[in-house]
């Protein structure tokens, strides 16, 4: 059996080959443990249903009985199909709940915009369940947060335990387990991503104005336009998950990029330069092309990179993945008012008492001073090491 890191890389390369619709030859020396690791990697990268779909499509196309041509074990193909079937059931339950949530939000005069995976599942994938999502992302106006919270609470959702505060967390999660045992999780944003350097990259008014109907989810469902979806995909990979390129995120970008027309490409490049994120956009497109050989307009990555360097875009620091201290320093450098900078630091260091008591399971508020001291000491050490 190869080393853990080597095996992980081989699994990712094999999965990527399937997604590129190339012959993906099964390594003849792999053990049963390696086989199981491949399935785990497919699930971790969010591509198990899609891999099962594409393997079947190839089998039908070449007329081969089974998967003998590429040597994929029947046990592995079966495991991928089992995962795909479970994902399809979960998708159906979640979409039914989503339509009900949208009805309640609309009744409260809130018109959210769906973003990320749930949109692309219905606009860019052969079948929606082939693009699984851990949660459903909603983008709302900041003024509507109170109404949104009441809607979710009325539907039996509870707010996830997370640091609160407008300056540090421009989003909040709600979750519930339905009678069928499925978890429904919503990530509600009032800024596109957390770091302040991206705060004006995709304002809600602009996203809402260009939102498109997602008709399979009913008359109330709206999602990001293709251009905005591509920009958000580039921002998301560096803002929230630096150095953690899941295959499904890069495949999203691959599909988006290959379907943009000339006018949409011009719009994406203009957004990147106008919003001072051209380097981040170029890096995202380059990552997708590296893995999936994505077809891009000639010279577009060089154009974006050259503009980013010439403009000395502050967002460039996120391409390489800054430390936690680096993110904080970036936030402080772009927040204009000293009062807001103080609030930003305070919300990091002293989150709400409700969060602290829940986070540490404290039975009494009398423990709060000790808990804040513990957070300050241990948190500072972790940040310095990050």
Secondary structure as GFF3:
##gff-version 3
##sequence-region A 1 386
A	DSSP	alpha_helix	4	19	.	.	.	ID=ss1
A	DSSP	alpha_helix	32	44	.	.	.	ID=ss2
A	DSSP	alpha_helix	48	62	.	.	.	ID=ss3
A	DSSP	alpha_helix	74	107	.	.	.	ID=ss4
A	DSSP	beta_strand	113	115	.	.	.	ID=ss5
A	DSSP	alpha_helix	117	123	.	.	.	ID=ss6
A	DSSP	three_ten_helix	128	130	.	.	.	ID=ss7
A	DSSP	beta_strand	136	139	.	.	.	ID=ss8
A	DSSP	three_ten_helix	142	144	.	.	.	ID=ss9
A	DSSP	alpha_helix	145	154	.	.	.	ID=ss10
A	DSSP	beta_strand	158	159	.	.	.	ID=ss11
A	DSSP	beta_strand	171	177	.	.	.	ID=ss12
A	DSSP	beta_strand	183	189	.	.	.	ID=ss13
A	DSSP	three_ten_helix	196	198	.	.	.	ID=ss14
A	DSSP	alpha_helix	204	209	.	.	.	ID=ss15
A	DSSP	beta_strand	212	213	.	.	.	ID=ss16
A	DSSP	three_ten_helix	215	217	.	.	.	ID=ss17
A	DSSP	beta_strand	222	223	.	.	.	ID=ss18
A	DSSP	alpha_helix	226	239	.	.	.	ID=ss19
A	DSSP	alpha_helix	247	259	.	.	.	ID=ss20
A	DSSP	alpha_helix	262	274	.	.	.	ID=ss21
A	DSSP	alpha_helix	278	292	.	.	.	ID=ss22
A	DSSP	alpha_helix	300	311	.	.	.	ID=ss23
A	DSSP	three_ten_helix	314	318	.	.	.	ID=ss24
A	DSSP	alpha_helix	324	334	.	.	.	ID=ss25
A	DSSP	alpha_helix	338	349	.	.	.	ID=ss26
A	DSSP	alpha_helix	353	360	.	.	.	ID=ss27
A	DSSP	three_ten_helix	365	367	.	.	.	ID=ss28
A	DSSP	alpha_helix	368	385	.	.	.	ID=ss29
###
